[in-house]
Amino acid sequence: MIRFLWRATRGYRLRPWASPYLRWRMETYTGLHAEEITPRQFLEAAWANRAEFRRYLRWVSRMSATH
């Protein structure tokens, strides 16, 4: 899980809401437009959907382990 987050936030570790990849994932998941997502919206959505994000990170971890 940590490995994926580390790679996904490369160059944006202190401000993950600016990561193009995470913004795209947030747009796909929430329907908010990636270029319009504010740091507050990003953090609120991440917090509100933390169980689903944790489940997604576990899935990514399992997929990485099998490849």
N, C-alpha and C positions, 0 to 999 in steps of 0.2 A: 504494500500500500504506500509506504513512505517513498519507495523508489519511483513509483508512478507520479506522485505529487511533486517530487523533486524535479523530475523531467518535465512535467506539465507546466511548472512555474518558472522554468529556466529564463533568466533575465528579468523576471517579475516577482521574485520571491518575497520582497518586502511589500509588494502591492499586487497580489494575485488577481484582483479585479481588472487589471490592465492587460493580462495575458490574453492574446488573441485566441488561443486554444480554449481557455476556460470561459472566455466570453461567448465563444461559439457554442460550447457545451451548455452554458446557461441559457442561451437563446433557444437551442434545440429543446431543452428540458422545460423551460418556463414560458416560452413564447415572447419574452421581452426581446426587443431588437438589440443585438450585440453592441452596436455603436452608441446606443442610448443608455446602456446600463451604467448607473452611478455606483460608486463604491458602497454606498448605503444599501441600494437595491441588491447588489451582489451579496453582501454580508447577510442581509435579511433573508434572501432566498436560500442561501447556503445553510443558515441556521434553521429555517423552517423545514427544510428538506434534508436535514442531516442524516436521518436514518436511511433514506434512499441513496444518498451520496456514499455513505459508509458501505451499503450493500454493493453499490457500483464499484467502489474501490476494492472490495474483497473479490469481486468477479474479475476485475482487471488483474489482480494479484494471482488468482488461480490460472487465468489464461496465460499470463507471462511465465508461470512455472511449468506449463505443459509445452511451451515452445522453446 
